């Protein structure tokens, strides 16, 4: 019985972690340009300089 509860708990925790990760990635990639460093018009120098103030 304990192994069933442990398996179910692991499944729930894994689902929460996966969902949180996916939501975070999607939000970071679809955020407003001032909140996301990704741009198709960026040069390599822009990417290297990002966050190095």
Residue, then its C-alpha position, 0 to 999 in steps of 0.5 A: x500500500x505504501x508503494x502505491x502512495x509513494x508512486x502516486x505522490x511522485x507522479x503528482x510532484x513530477x507533474x507539478x514540476x513539469x507544468x511549472x517548467x513549461x509555463x516558465x519557459x513559455x512565459x519567458x519566451x513570449x514576454x514583452x521585448x524588455x523582459x526577454x533578451x531573445x530577438x531575431x534582430x539581435x547580433x552576437x554582440x547584443x546577446x553577449x552584452x545582455x545582463x553585463x551592466 
